[in-house]
Amino acid sequence: MTKKELHIRITERRMNKLRLYAAKKDTTIAQVVEELLGTLPEITDILQVG
């Protein structure tokens, strides 16, 4: 699977929160975002609800 880039705008406060969280977990910001996205329901689950 090829990797894609994601560019988002967030507040400085949220960026700092993200940086601190990643540092505390000894991981990268990209890995934190990947893990959070992994908690979203599968697309088939979403389509079945609506």
Residue, then its C-alpha position, 0 to 999 in steps of 0.5 A: m500500500t502506498k503512503k499518501e500525505l495529509h496536510i491539516r490546519i489545527t490550532e497551536r494549542r492542539m498541535n502542542k497537545l499532539r507533540l506532547y502526547a507523541a513525546k510522552k508515548d515515545t512515538t511520532i506525530a504521524q504514528v499517533v494520527e495513524e493510530l487514531l485513524g485506525t480507531l474509526p469504524e470501517i467504511t462498510d460499517i458506516l455505510q450500513v448504518g446510513 
